[in-house]
Amino acid sequence: MISLKEQLDLISGLIINANAEIKAHNNIVANFNTEKNNLIKAIWKLLIEEYKTEITQFNTNKNGLIAGIAALKTQIDTKVTDFNLLDGEIKNLSKNVTSIQPTVNEINRLLKSYGFLNFEIVPTTEEGFYQIQREDGTIAETTLSEGEITFITFLYYLQLAKGSVSEESVNDERILVIDDPISSLSRPKIRLQINISIKRHIDARN
């Protein structure tokens, strides 16, 4: 049989415990933001301890990737610098390719090699143009035969295919289409003539 004192002590203990829990709850409510931050920190601490190995591996991989990206950026910057230098050299060299004089020299060489010895191509006073001149210095445009006009037209066409009239397009690839027999009476100013049909890619640098 339990005495009244023991029963009173038990009830008092329950009341004390309940009051302590109420006070703790009230403290949480009164300090909500602080308690919330403490809870978040505790959760993160638990997660960090639980996945410590995975987190360490992730950080190692991340640092490796960051170092790799930095190295690639350095290489890219170097390549961009090299590209700009080469691009400048190409543009300077293209000035020579688009110059009229190499074209004139090559057409005259081909004319002589095919037996056309009584006229040649010479530059005009206007930059970027040239004319046909006889051995005696007279201009020959109005006295050329159909065959001579056709051949000169074809030679210029080939030289234009190797270069360009502008620096920007000198290295562009192109497709040349040459048709119609050389014996055709079509005027060469309208149609370029040759005795074979051919389609081929010609690199402007060749």
Contact map, one row per residue, 1 for C-alpha under 8 A:
11100000000000000000000000000000000000000000000000000000000000000000000000000000000000000000000000000000000000000000000000000000000000000000000000000000000000000000000000000000000000000000000000000000000000
11110110000000000000000000000000000000000000000000000000000000000000000000000000000000000000000000000000000000000000000000000000000000000000000000000000000000000000000000000000000000000000000000000000000000
11111110000000000000000000000000000000000000000000000000000000000000000000000000000000000000000000000000000000000000000000000000000000000000000000000000000000000000000000000000000000000000000000000000000000
01111111000000000000000000000000000000000000000000000000000000000000000000000000000000000000000000000000000000000000000000000000000000000000000000000000000000000000000000000000000000000000000000000000000000
00111111100000000000000000000000000000000000000000000000000000000000000000000000000000000000000000000000000000000000000000000000000000000000000000000000000000000000000000000000000000000000000000000000000000
01111111110000000000000000000000000000000000000000000000000000000000000000000000000000000000000000000000000000000000000000000000000000000000000000000000000000000000000000000000000000000000000000000000000000
01111111111000000000000000000000000000000000000000000000000000000000000000000000000000000000000000000000000000000000000000000000000000000000000000000000000000000000000000000000000000000000000000000000000000
00011111111100000000000000000000000000000000000000000000000000000000000000000000000000000000000000000000000000000000000000000000000000000000000000000000000000000000000000000000000000000000000000000000000000
00001111111110000000000000000000000000000000000000000000000000000000000000000000000000000000000000000000000000000000000000000000000000000000000000000000000000000000000000000000000000000000000000000000000000
00000111111111000000000000000000000000000000000000000000000000000000000000000000000000000000000000000000000000000000000000000000000000000000000000000000000000000000000000000000000000000000000000000000000000
00000011111111100000000000000000000000000000000000000000000000000000000000000000000000000000000000000000000000000000000000000000000000000000000000000000000000000000000000000000000000000000000000000000000000
00000001111111110000000000000000000000000000000000000000000000000000000000000000000000000000000000000000000000000000000000000000000000000000000000000000000000000000000000000000000000000000000000000000000000
00000000111111111000000000000000000000000000000000000000000000000000000000000000000000000000000000000000000000000000000000000000000000000000000000000000000000000000000000000000000000000000000000000000000000
00000000011111111100000000000000000000000000000000000000000000000000000000000000000000000000000000000000000000000000000000000000000000000000000000000000000000000000000000000000000000000000000000000000000000
00000000001111111110000000000000000000000000000000000000000000000000000000000000000000000000000000000000000000000000000000000000000000000000000000000000000000000000000000000000000000000000000000000000000000
00000000000111111111000000000000000000000000000000000000000000000000000000000000000000000000000000000000000000000000000000000000000000000000000000000000000000000000000000000000000000000000000000000000000000
00000000000011111111100000000000000000000000000000000000000000000000000000000000000000000000000000000000000000000000000000000000000000000000000000000000000000000000000000000000000000000000000000000000000000
00000000000001111111110000000000000000000000000000000000000000000000000000000000000000000000000000000000000000000000000000000000000000000000000000000000000000000000000000000000000000000000000000000000000000
00000000000000111111111000000000000000000000000000000000000000000000000000000000000000000000000000000000000000000000000000000000000000000000000000000000000000000000000000000000000000000000000000000000000000
00000000000000011111111100000000000000000000000000000000000000000000000000000000000000000000000000000000000000000000000000000000000000000000000000000000000000000000000000000000000000000000000000000000000000
00000000000000001111111110000000000000000000000000000000000000000000000000000000000000000000000000000000000000000000000000000000000000000000000000000000000000000000000000000000000000000000000000000000000000
00000000000000000111111111000000000000000000000000000000000000000000000000000000000000000000000000000000000000000000000000000000000000000000000000000000000000000000000000000000000000000000000000000000000000
00000000000000000011111111100000000000000000000000000000000000000000000000000000000000000000000000000000000000000000000000000000000000000000000000000000000000000000000000000000000000000000000000000000000000
00000000000000000001111111110000000000000000000000000000000000000000000000000000000000000000000000000000000000000000000000000000000000000000000000000000000000000000000000000000000000000000000000000000000000
00000000000000000000111111111000000000000000000000000000000000000000000000000000000000000000000000000000000000000000000000000000000000000000000000000000000000000000000000000000000000000000000000000000000000
00000000000000000000011111111100000000000000000000000000000000000000000000000000000000000000000000000000000000000000000000000000000000000000000000000000000000000000000000000000000000000000000000000000000000
00000000000000000000001111111110000000000000000000000000000000000000000000000000000000000000000000000000000000000000000000000000000000000000000000000000000000000000000000000000000000000000000000000000000000
00000000000000000000000111111111001000000000000000000000000000000000000000000000000000000000000000000000000000000000000000000000000000000000000000000000000000000000000000000000000000000000000000000000000000
00000000000000000000000011111111000000000000000000000000000000000000000000000000000000000000000000000000000000000000000000000000000000000000000000000000000000000000000000000000000000000000000000000000000000
00000000000000000000000001111111000000000000000000000000000000000000000000000000000000000000000000000000000000000000000000000000000000000000000000000000000000000000000000000000000000000000000000000000000000
00000000000000000000000000111111111000000000000000000000000000000000000000000000000000000000000000000000000000000000000000000000000000000000000000000000000000000000000000000000000000000000000000000000000000
00000000000000000000000000011111111100000000000000000000000000000000000000000000000000000000000000000000000000000000000000000000000000000000000000000000000000000000000000000000000000000000000000000000000000
00000000000000000000000000000011111110000000000000000000000000000000000000000000000000000000000000000000000000000000000000000000000000000000000000000000000000000000000000000000000000000000000000000000000000
00000000000000000000000000000011111111000000000000000000000000000000000000000000000000000000000000000000000000000000000000000000000000000000000000000000000000000000000000000000000000000000000000000000000000
00000000000000000000000000010011111111100000000000000000000000000000000000000000000000000000000000000000000000000000000000000000000000000000000000000000000000000000000000000000000000000000000000000000000000
00000000000000000000000000000001111111110000000000000000000000000000000000000000000000000000000000000000000000000000000000000000000000000000000000000000000000000000000000000000000000000000000000000000000000
00000000000000000000000000000000111111111000000000000000000000000000000000000000000000000000000000000000000000000000000000000000000000000000000000000000000000000000000000000000000000000000000000000000000000
00000000000000000000000000000000011111111100000000000000000000000000000000000000000000000000000000000000000000000000000000000000000000000000000000000000000000000000000000000000000000000000000000000000000000
00000000000000000000000000000000001111111110000000000000000000000000000000000000000000000000000000000000000000000000000000000000000000000000000000000000000000000000000000000000000000000000000000000000000000
00000000000000000000000000000000000111111111000000000000000000000000000000000000000000000000000000000000000000000000000000000000000000000000000000000000000000000000000000000000000000000000000000000000000000
00000000000000000000000000000000000011111111100000000000000000000000000000000000000000000000000000000000000000000000000000000000000000000000000000000000000000000000000000000000000000000000000000000000000000
00000000000000000000000000000000000001111111110000000000000000000000000000000000000000000000000000000000000000000000000000000000000000000000000000000000000000000000000000000000000000000000000000000000000000
00000000000000000000000000000000000000111111111000000000000000000000000000000000000000000000000000000000000000000000000000000000000000000000000000000000000000000000000000000000000000000000000000000000000000
00000000000000000000000000000000000000011111111100000000000000000000000000000000000000000000000000000000000000000000000000000000000000000000000000000000000000000000000000000000000000000000000000000000000000
00000000000000000000000000000000000000001111111110000000000000000000000000000000000000000000000000000000000000000000000000000000000000000000000000000000000000000000000000000000000000000000000000000000000000
00000000000000000000000000000000000000000111111111000000000000000000000000000000000000000000000000000000000000000000000000000000000000000000000000000000000000000000000000000000000000000000000000000000000000
00000000000000000000000000000000000000000011111111110000000000000000000000000000000000000000000000000000000000000000000000000000000000000000000000000000000000000000000000000000000000000000000000000000000000
00000000000000000000000000000000000000000001111111110010000000000000000000000000000000000000000000000000000000000000000000000000000000000000000000000000000000000000000000000000000000000000000000000000000000
00000000000000000000000000000000000000000000111111110000000000000000000000000000000000000000000000000000000000000000000000000000000000000000000000000000000000000000000000000000000000000000000000000000000000
00000000000000000000000000000000000000000000011111110000000000000000000000000000000000000000000000000000000000000000000000000000000000000000000000000000000000000000000000000000000000000000000000000000000000
00000000000000000000000000000000000000000000001111111110000000000000000000000000000000000000000000000000000000000000000000000000000000000000000000000000000000000000000000000000000000000000000000000000000000
00000000000000000000000000000000000000000000001111111111000000000000000000000000000000000000000000000000000000000000000000000000000000000000000000000000000000000000000000000000000000000000000000000000000000
00000000000000000000000000000000000000000000000000111111100000000000000000000000000000000000000000000000000000000000000000000000000000000000000000000000000000000000000000000000000000000000000000000000000000
00000000000000000000000000000000000000000000000000111111110000000000000000000000000000000000000000000000000000000000000000000000000000000000000000000000000000000000000000000000000000000000000000000000000000
00000000000000000000000000000000000000000000000100111111111000000000000000000000000000000000000000000000000000000000000000000000000000000000000000000000000000000000000000000000000000000000000000000000000000
00000000000000000000000000000000000000000000000000011111111100000000000000000000000000000000000000000000000000000000000000000000000000000000000000000000000000000000000000000000000000000000000000000000000000
00000000000000000000000000000000000000000000000000001111111110000000000000000000000000000000000000000000000000000000000000000000000000000000000000000000000000000000000000000000000000000000000000000000000000
00000000000000000000000000000000000000000000000000000111111111000000000000000000000000000000000000000000000000000000000000000000000000000000000000000000000000000000000000000000000000000000000000000000000000
00000000000000000000000000000000000000000000000000000011111111100000000000000000000000000000000000000000000000000000000000000000000000000000000000000000000000000000000000000000000000000000000000000000000000
00000000000000000000000000000000000000000000000000000001111111110000000000000000000000000000000000000000000000000000000000000000000000000000000000000000000000000000000000000000000000000000000000000000000000
00000000000000000000000000000000000000000000000000000000111111111000000000000000000000000000000000000000000000000000000000000000000000000000000000000000000000000000000000000000000000000000000000000000000000
00000000000000000000000000000000000000000000000000000000011111111100000000000000000000000000000000000000000000000000000000000000000000000000000000000000000000000000000000000000000000000000000000000000000000
00000000000000000000000000000000000000000000000000000000001111111110000000000000000000000000000000000000000000000000000000000000000000000000000000000000000000000000000000000000000000000000000000000000000000
00000000000000000000000000000000000000000000000000000000000111111111000000000000000000000000000000000000000000000000000000000000000000000000000000000000000000000000000000000000000000000000000000000000000000
00000000000000000000000000000000000000000000000000000000000011111111100000000000000000000000000000000000000000000000000000000000000000000000000000000000000000000000000000000000000000000000000000000000000000
00000000000000000000000000000000000000000000000000000000000001111111110000000000000000000000000000000000000000000000000000000000000000000000000000000000000000000000000000000000000000000000000000000000000000
00000000000000000000000000000000000000000000000000000000000000111111111000000000000000000000000000000000000000000000000000000000000000000000000000000000000000000000000000000000000000000000000000000000000000
00000000000000000000000000000000000000000000000000000000000000011111111100000000000000000000000000000000000000000000000000000000000000000000000000000000000000000000000000000000000000000000000000000000000000
00000000000000000000000000000000000000000000000000000000000000001111111110000000000000000000000000000000000000000000000000000000000000000000000000000000000000000000000000000000000000000000000000000000000000
00000000000000000000000000000000000000000000000000000000000000000111111111000000000000000000000000000000000000000000000000000000000000000000000000000000000000000000000000000000000000000000000000000000000000
00000000000000000000000000000000000000000000000000000000000000000011111111100000000000000000000000000000000000000000000000000000000000000000000000000000000000000000000000000000000000000000000000000000000000
00000000000000000000000000000000000000000000000000000000000000000001111111110000000000000000000000000000000000000000000000000000000000000000000000000000000000000000000000000000000000000000000000000000000000
00000000000000000000000000000000000000000000000000000000000000000000111111111000000000000000000000000000000000000000000000000000000000000000000000000000000000000000000000000000000000000000000000000000000000
00000000000000000000000000000000000000000000000000000000000000000000011111111100000000000000000000000000000000000000000000000000000000000000000000000000000000000000000000000000000000000000000000000000000000
00000000000000000000000000000000000000000000000000000000000000000000001111111110000000000000000000000000000000000000000000000000000000000000000000000000000000000000000000000000000000000000000000000000000000
00000000000000000000000000000000000000000000000000000000000000000000000111111111000000000000000000000000000000000000000000000000000000000000000000000000000000000000000000000000000000000000000000000000000000
00000000000000000000000000000000000000000000000000000000000000000000000011111111100000000000000000000000000000000000000000000000000000000000000000000000000000000000000000000000000000000000000000000000000000
00000000000000000000000000000000000000000000000000000000000000000000000001111111110000000000000000000000000000000000000000000000000000000000000000000000000000000000000000000000000000000000000000000000000000
00000000000000000000000000000000000000000000000000000000000000000000000000111111111000000000000000000000000000000000000000000000000000000000000000000000000000000000000000000000000000000000000000000000000000
00000000000000000000000000000000000000000000000000000000000000000000000000011111111100000000000000000000000000000000000000000000000000000000000000000000000000000000000000000000000000000000000000000000000000
00000000000000000000000000000000000000000000000000000000000000000000000000001111111110000000000000000000000000000000000000000000000000000000000000000000000000000000000000000000000000000000000000000000000000
00000000000000000000000000000000000000000000000000000000000000000000000000000111111111000000000000000000000000000000000000000000000000000000000000000000000000000000000000000000000000000000000000000000000000
00000000000000000000000000000000000000000000000000000000000000000000000000000011111111100000000000000000000000000000000000000000000000000000000000000000000000000000000000000000000000000000000000000000000000
00000000000000000000000000000000000000000000000000000000000000000000000000000001111111110000000000000000000000000000000000000000000000000000000000000000000000000000000000000000000000000000000000000000000000
00000000000000000000000000000000000000000000000000000000000000000000000000000000111111111000000000000000000000000000000000000000000000000000000000000000000000000000000000000000000000000000000000000000000000
00000000000000000000000000000000000000000000000000000000000000000000000000000000011111111100000000000000000000000000000000000000000000000000000000000000000000000000000000000000000000000000000000000000000000
00000000000000000000000000000000000000000000000000000000000000000000000000000000001111111110000000000000000000000000000000000000000000000000000000000000000000000000000000000000000000000000000000000000000000
00000000000000000000000000000000000000000000000000000000000000000000000000000000000111111111000000000000000000000000000000000000000000000000000000000000000000000000000000000000000000000000000000000000000000
00000000000000000000000000000000000000000000000000000000000000000000000000000000000011111111100000000000000000000000000000000000000000000000000000000000000000000000000000000000000000000000000000000000000000
00000000000000000000000000000000000000000000000000000000000000000000000000000000000001111111110000000000000000000000000000000000000000000000000000000000000000000000000000000000000000000000000000000000000000
00000000000000000000000000000000000000000000000000000000000000000000000000000000000000111111111000000000000000000000000000000000000000000000000000000000000000000000001100000000000000000000000000000000000000
00000000000000000000000000000000000000000000000000000000000000000000000000000000000000011111111100000000000000000000000000000000000000000000000000000000000000000000000000000000000000000000000000000000000000
00000000000000000000000000000000000000000000000000000000000000000000000000000000000000001111111110000000000000000000000000000000000000000000000000000000000000000000000000000000000000000000000000000000000000
00000000000000000000000000000000000000000000000000000000000000000000000000000000000000000111111111000000000000000000000000000000000000000000000000000000000000000000001001000000000000000000000000000000000000
00000000000000000000000000000000000000000000000000000000000000000000000000000000000000000011111111100000000000000000000000000000000000000000000000000000000000000000001000000000000000000000000000000000000000
00000000000000000000000000000000000000000000000000000000000000000000000000000000000000000001111111100100000000000000000000000000000000000000000000000000000000000000000000000000000000000000000000000000000000
00000000000000000000000000000000000000000000000000000000000000000000000000000000000000000000111111100100000000000000000000000000000000000000000000000000000000000011000001000000000000000000000000000000000000
00000000000000000000000000000000000000000000000000000000000000000000000000000000000000000000011111110000000000000000000000000000000000000000000000000000000000000011111001000000000000000000000000000000000000
00000000000000000000000000000000000000000000000000000000000000000000000000000000000000000000001111111110000000000000000000000001000000000000000000000000000000000000000000000000000000000000000000000000000000
00000000000000000000000000000000000000000000000000000000000000000000000000000000000000000000000001111111000000000000000000100001100000000000000000000000000000000000000000000000000000000000000000000000000000
00000000000000000000000000000000000000000000000000000000000000000000000000000000000000000000000000111111100000000000000000100000000000000000000000000000000000000000000000000000000000000000000000000000000000
00000000000000000000000000000000000000000000000000000000000000000000000000000000000000000000000110111111110000000000000000000000000000000000000000000000000000000000000000000000000000000000000000000000000000
00000000000000000000000000000000000000000000000000000000000000000000000000000000000000000000000000111111111000000000000000000000000000000000000000000000000100100000000000000000000000000000000000000000000000
00000000000000000000000000000000000000000000000000000000000000000000000000000000000000000000000000011111111100000000000011100000010000000000000000000000000000000000000000000000000000000000000000000000000000
00000000000000000000000000000000000000000000000000000000000000000000000000000000000000000000000000001111111110000000000000000000000000000000000000000000000000000000000000000000000000000000000000000000000000
00000000000000000000000000000000000000000000000000000000000000000000000000000000000000000000000000000111111111000000000000000000000000000000000000000000000000100000000000000000000000000000000000000000000000
00000000000000000000000000000000000000000000000000000000000000000000000000000000000000000000000000000011111111100000000010000000000000000000000000000001001100100000000000000000000000000000000000000000000000
00000000000000000000000000000000000000000000000000000000000000000000000000000000000000000000000000000001111111110000000110000000000000000000000000000000000000000000000000000000000000000000000000000000000000
00000000000000000000000000000000000000000000000000000000000000000000000000000000000000000000000000000000111111111000000000000000000000000000000000000000000000000000000000000000000000000000000000000000000000
00000000000000000000000000000000000000000000000000000000000000000000000000000000000000000000000000000000011111111100000000000000000000000000000000000000001000000000000000000000000000000000000000000000000000
00000000000000000000000000000000000000000000000000000000000000000000000000000000000000000000000000000000001111111111100100000000000000000000000000000001000000000000000000000000000000000000000000000000000000
00000000000000000000000000000000000000000000000000000000000000000000000000000000000000000000000000000000000111111111100000000000000000000000000000000000000000000000000000000000000000000000000000000000000000
00000000000000000000000000000000000000000000000000000000000000000000000000000000000000000000000000000000000011111111000000000000000000000000000000000000000000000000000000000000000000000000000000000000000000
00000000000000000000000000000000000000000000000000000000000000000000000000000000000000000000000000000000000001111111000000000000000000000000000000000000000000000000000000000000000000000000000000000000000000
00000000000000000000000000000000000000000000000000000000000000000000000000000000000000000000000000000000000000111111100000000000000000000000000000000000000000000000000000000000000000000000000000000000000000
00000000000000000000000000000000000000000000000000000000000000000000000000000000000000000000000000000000000000111111111000000000000000000000000000000000000000000000000000000000000000000000000000000000000000
00000000000000000000000000000000000000000000000000000000000000000000000000000000000000000000000000000000000000110011111100000000000000000000000000000000000000000000000000000000000000000000000000000000000000
00000000000000000000000000000000000000000000000000000000000000000000000000000000000000000000000000000000000000000001111100000000000001100000000000000000000000000000000000000000000000000000000000000000000000
00000000000000000000000000000000000000000000000000000000000000000000000000000000000000000000000000000000000000000001111110000000000111100001000000000000000000000000000000000000000000000000000000000000000000
00000000000000000000000000000000000000000000000000000000000000000000000000000000000000000000000000000000000100100000111111000000000111100000000000000000000000000000000000000000000000000000000000000000000000
00000000000000000000000000000000000000000000000000000000000000000000000000000000000000000000000000000001001100000000001111100000011110000000000000000000000000000000000000000000000000000000000000000000000000
00000000000000000000000000000000000000000000000000000000000000000000000000000000000000000000000000000001000000000000000111110000011110000000000000000000000000000000000000000000000000000000000000000000000000
00000000000000000000000000000000000000000000000000000000000000000000000000000000000000000000000000011001000000000000000011111111111000000000000000000000000000000000000000000000000000000000000000000000000000
00000000000000000000000000000000000000000000000000000000000000000000000000000000000000000000000000000000000000000000000001111110111000000000000000000000000000000000000000000000000000000000000000000000000000
00000000000000000000000000000000000000000000000000000000000000000000000000000000000000000000000000000000000000000000000000111110100000000000000000000000000000000000000000000000000000000000000000000000000000
00000000000000000000000000000000000000000000000000000000000000000000000000000000000000000000000000000000000000000000000000111111100000000000000000000000000000000000000000000000000000000000000000000000000000
00000000000000000000000000000000000000000000000000000000000000000000000000000000000000000000000000000000000000000000000000111111100000000000000000000000000000000000000000000000000000000000000000000000000000
00000000000000000000000000000000000000000000000000000000000000000000000000000000000000000000000000110000000000000000000000100111110000000000000000000000000000000000000000000000000000000000000000000000000000
00000000000000000000000000000000000000000000000000000000000000000000000000000000000000000000000000010000000000000000000000111111111000000000000000000000000000000000000000000000000000000000000000000000000000
00000000000000000000000000000000000000000000000000000000000000000000000000000000000000000000000000000001000000000000000011110001111100000000000000000000000000000000000000000000000000000000000000000000000000
00000000000000000000000000000000000000000000000000000000000000000000000000000000000000000000000000000000000000000000000011110000111110000010100000000000000000000000000000000000000000000000000000000000000000
00000000000000000000000000000000000000000000000000000000000000000000000000000000000000000000000000000000000000000000001111000000011111000011100000000000000000000000000000000000000000000000000000000000000000
00000000000000000000000000000000000000000000000000000000000000000000000000000000000000000000000000000000000000000000001111000000001111111111100000000000000000000000000000000000000000000000000000000000000000
00000000000000000000000000000000000000000000000000000000000000000000000000000000000000000000000000000000000000000000011100000000000111111111000000000000000000000000000000000000000000000000000000000000000000
00000000000000000000000000000000000000000000000000000000000000000000000000000000000000000000000000000000000000000000011100000000000011111100000000000000000000000000000000000000000000000000000000000000000000
00000000000000000000000000000000000000000000000000000000000000000000000000000000000000000000000000000000000000000000000000000000000011111100000000000000000000000000000000000000000000000000000000000000000000
00000000000000000000000000000000000000000000000000000000000000000000000000000000000000000000000000000000000000000000000000000000000011111110000000000000000000000000000000000000000000000000000000000000000000
00000000000000000000000000000000000000000000000000000000000000000000000000000000000000000000000000000000000000000000000000000000000011111111000000000000000000000000000000000000000000000000000000000000000000
00000000000000000000000000000000000000000000000000000000000000000000000000000000000000000000000000000000000000000000000000000000001111001111100000000000000000000000000000000000000000000000000000000000000000
00000000000000000000000000000000000000000000000000000000000000000000000000000000000000000000000000000000000000000000001000000000000111000111111100000000000000000000000000000000000000000000000000000000000000
00000000000000000000000000000000000000000000000000000000000000000000000000000000000000000000000000000000000000000000000000000000001110000011111100000000000000000000000000000000000000000000000000000000000000
00000000000000000000000000000000000000000000000000000000000000000000000000000000000000000000000000000000000000000000000000000000000000000001111100000000000000000000000000000000000000000000000000000000000000
00000000000000000000000000000000000000000000000000000000000000000000000000000000000000000000000000000000000000000000000000000000000000000001111110000000000000000000000000000000000000000000000000000000000000
00000000000000000000000000000000000000000000000000000000000000000000000000000000000000000000000000000000000000000000000000000000000000000001111111011000000000000000000000000000000000000000000000000000000000
00000000000000000000000000000000000000000000000000000000000000000000000000000000000000000000000000000000000000000000000000000000000000000000001111111000000000000000000000000000000000000000000000000000000000
00000000000000000000000000000000000000000000000000000000000000000000000000000000000000000000000000000000000000000000000000000000000000000000000111111100000000000000000000000000000000000011000000000000000000
00000000000000000000000000000000000000000000000000000000000000000000000000000000000000000000000000000000000000000000000000000000000000000000000011111110000000000000000000000000000000000000000000000000000000
00000000000000000000000000000000000000000000000000000000000000000000000000000000000000000000000000000000000000000000000000000000000000000000000111111111000000000000000000000000000000000000000000000000000000
00000000000000000000000000000000000000000000000000000000000000000000000000000000000000000000000000000000000000000000000000000000000000000000000111111111100000000000000000000000000000000001000000000000000000
00000000000000000000000000000000000000000000000000000000000000000000000000000000000000000000000000000000000000000000000000000000000000000000000001111111110000000000000000000000000000000001000110000000000000
00000000000000000000000000000000000000000000000000000000000000000000000000000000000000000000000000000000000000000000000000000000000000000000000000111111111000000000000000000000000000000000000000000000000000
00000000000000000000000000000000000000000000000000000000000000000000000000000000000000000000000000000000001000100000000000000000000000000000000000011111111100000000000000000000000000000000000000000000000000
00000000000000000000000000000000000000000000000000000000000000000000000000000000000000000000000000000000000000000000000000000000000000000000000000001111111110000000000000000000000000000001100100000000000000
00000000000000000000000000000000000000000000000000000000000000000000000000000000000000000000000000000000000000000000000000000000000000000000000000000111111111000000000000000000000000000000000110000000000000
00000000000000000000000000000000000000000000000000000000000000000000000000000000000000000000000000000000001001000000000000000000000000000000000000000011111111100000000000000000000000000000000000000000000000
00000000000000000000000000000000000000000000000000000000000000000000000000000000000000000000000000000010001000000000000000000000000000000000000000000001111111110000000000000000000000000000000000000000000000
00000000000000000000000000000000000000000000000000000000000000000000000000000000000000000000000000000000000000000000000000000000000000000000000000000000111111111000000000000000000000000000000000000000000000
00000000000000000000000000000000000000000000000000000000000000000000000000000000000000000000000000000000000000000000000000000000000000000000000000000000011111111100000000000000000000000000000000000000000000
00000000000000000000000000000000000000000000000000000000000000000000000000000000000000000000000000000010011000000000000000000000000000000000000000000000001111111110000000000000000000000000000000000000000000
00000000000000000000000000000000000000000000000000000000000000000000000000000000000000000000000000000000000000000000000000000000000000000000000000000000000111111111100000000000000000000000000000000000000000
00000000000000000000000000000000000000000000000000000000000000000000000000000000000000000000000000000000000000000000000000000000000000000000000000000000000011111111000000000101000000000000000000000000010100
00000000000000000000000000000000000000000000000000000000000000000000000000000000000000000000000000000000000000000000000000000000000000000000000000000000000001111111000000000000000000000000000000000000011111
00000000000000000000000000000000000000000000000000000000000000000000000000000000000000000000000011000000000000000000000000000000000000000000000000000000000000111111100001100000000000000000000000000000000110
00000000000000000000000000000000000000000000000000000000000000000000000000000000000000000000000011000000000000000000000000000000000000000000000000000000000000011111111011000000000000000000000000000000000100
00000000000000000000000000000000000000000000000000000000000000000000000000000000000000000000000001000000000000000000000000000000000000000000000000000000000000010011111011000000000000000000000000000000000000
00000000000000000000000000000000000000000000000000000000000000000000000000000000000000000000000001000000000000000000000000000000000000000000000000000000000000000001111111000000000000000000000000000000000000
00000000000000000000000000000000000000000000000000000000000000000000000000000000000000000010011001000000000000000000000000000000000000000000000000000000000000000001111111000000000000000000000000000000000000
00000000000000000000000000000000000000000000000000000000000000000000000000000000000000000010000000000000000000000000000000000000000000000000000000000000000000000000011111100000000000000000000000000000000000
00000000000000000000000000000000000000000000000000000000000000000000000000000000000000000000000000000000000000000000000000000000000000000000000000000000000000000001111111110000000000000000000000000000000000
00000000000000000000000000000000000000000000000000000000000000000000000000000000000000000000010011000000000000000000000000000000000000000000000000000000000000000011111111110000000000000000000000000000000110
00000000000000000000000000000000000000000000000000000000000000000000000000000000000000000000000000000000000000000000000000000000000000000000000000000000000000000010000111111000000000000000000000000000001110
00000000000000000000000000000000000000000000000000000000000000000000000000000000000000000000000000000000000000000000000000000000000000000000000000000000000000000000000011111100000000000000000000000000001100
00000000000000000000000000000000000000000000000000000000000000000000000000000000000000000000000000000000000000000000000000000000000000000000000000000000000000000000000000111110000000000000000000000000111100
00000000000000000000000000000000000000000000000000000000000000000000000000000000000000000000000000000000000000000000000000000000000000000000000000000000000000001000000000011111000000000000000000000000111100
00000000000000000000000000000000000000000000000000000000000000000000000000000000000000000000000000000000000000000000000000000000000000000000000000000000000000000000000000001111100000000000000000000011110000
00000000000000000000000000000000000000000000000000000000000000000000000000000000000000000000000000000000000000000000000000000000000000000000000000000000000000001000000000000111110000000000000000000111110000
00000000000000000000000000000000000000000000000000000000000000000000000000000000000000000000000000000000000000000000000000000000000000000000000000000000000000000000000000000011111000000000000000001111000000
00000000000000000000000000000000000000000000000000000000000000000000000000000000000000000000000000000000000000000000000000000000000000000000000000000000000000000000000000000001111100000000000111011110000000
00000000000000000000000000000000000000000000000000000000000000000000000000000000000000000000000000000000000000000000000000000000000000000000000000000000000000000000000000000000111110000000000111111100000000
00000000000000000000000000000000000000000000000000000000000000000000000000000000000000000000000000000000000000000000000000000000000000000000000000000000000000000000000000000000011111010000000111111000000000
00000000000000000000000000000000000000000000000000000000000000000000000000000000000000000000000000000000000000000000000000000000000000000000000000000000000000000000000000000000001111110000000011110000000000
00000000000000000000000000000000000000000000000000000000000000000000000000000000000000000000000000000000000000000000000000000000000000000000000000000000000000000000000000000000000111110000000011100000000000
00000000000000000000000000000000000000000000000000000000000000000000000000000000000000000000000000000000000000000000000000000000000000000000000000000000000000000000000000000000000011111000000000100000000000
00000000000000000000000000000000000000000000000000000000000000000000000000000000000000000000000000000000000000000000000000000000000000000000000000000000000000000000000000000000000111111100000010000000000000
00000000000000000000000000000000000000000000000000000000000000000000000000000000000000000000000000000000000000000000000000000000000000000000000000000000000000000000000000000000000000111110000000000000000000
00000000000000000000000000000000000000000000000000000000000000000000000000000000000000000000000000000000000000000000000000000000000000000000000000000000000000000000000000000000000000011111011000000000000000
00000000000000000000000000000000000000000000000000000000000000000000000000000000000000000000000000000000000000000000000000000000000000000000000001000000000000000000000000000000000000001111111000000000000000
00000000000000000000000000000000000000000000000000000000000000000000000000000000000000000000000000000000000000000000000000000000000000000000000001001100100000000000000000000000000000000111111110000000000000
00000000000000000000000000000000000000000000000000000000000000000000000000000000000000000000000000000000000000000000000000000000000000000000000000000000100000000000000000000000000000000011111100000000000000
00000000000000000000000000000000000000000000000000000000000000000000000000000000000000000000000000000000000000000000000000000000000000000000000000000000000000000000000000000000000000000111111100000000000000
00000000000000000000000000000000000000000000000000000000000000000000000000000000000000000000000000000000000000000000000000000000000000000000000000000000000000000000000000000000000000000111111110000000000000
00000000000000000000000000000000000000000000000000000000000000000000000000000000000000000000000000000000000000000000000000000000000000000000000000000100110000000000000000000000011100000001111111000000000000
00000000000000000000000000000000000000000000000000000000000000000000000000000000000000000000000000000000000000000000000000000000000000000000000000000100010000000000000000000000011111010001001111100000000000
00000000000000000000000000000000000000000000000000000000000000000000000000000000000000000000000000000000000000000000000000000000000000000000000000000000000000000000000000000000011111000000000111111000000000
00000000000000000000000000000000000000000000000000000000000000000000000000000000000000000000000000000000000000000000000000000000000000000000000000000000000000000000000000000000001111100000000011111000000000
00000000000000000000000000000000000000000000000000000000000000000000000000000000000000000000000000000000000000000000000000000000000000000000000000000000000000000000000000000000011110000000000001111100000000
00000000000000000000000000000000000000000000000000000000000000000000000000000000000000000000000000000000000000000000000000000000000000000000000000000000000000000000000000000000111100000000000001111110000000
00000000000000000000000000000000000000000000000000000000000000000000000000000000000000000000000000000000000000000000000000000000000000000000000000000000000000000000000000000001111000000000000000011111000000
00000000000000000000000000000000000000000000000000000000000000000000000000000000000000000000000000000000000000000000000000000000000000000000000000000000000000000000000000000011110000000000000000001111100000
00000000000000000000000000000000000000000000000000000000000000000000000000000000000000000000000000000000000000000000000000000000000000000000000000000000000000000000000000000011100000000000000000000111110000
00000000000000000000000000000000000000000000000000000000000000000000000000000000000000000000000000000000000000000000000000000000000000000000000000000000000000000000000000001111000000000000000000000011111000
00000000000000000000000000000000000000000000000000000000000000000000000000000000000000000000000000000000000000000000000000000000000000000000000000000000000000001100000000001111000000000000000000000001111101
00000000000000000000000000000000000000000000000000000000000000000000000000000000000000000000000000000000000000000000000000000000000000000000000000000000000000000100000000111100000000000000000000000000111111
00000000000000000000000000000000000000000000000000000000000000000000000000000000000000000000000000000000000000000000000000000000000000000000000000000000000000001111000001111100000000000000000000000000011111
00000000000000000000000000000000000000000000000000000000000000000000000000000000000000000000000000000000000000000000000000000000000000000000000000000000000000000110000001100000000000000000000000000000001111
00000000000000000000000000000000000000000000000000000000000000000000000000000000000000000000000000000000000000000000000000000000000000000000000000000000000000000100000000000000000000000000000000000000011111
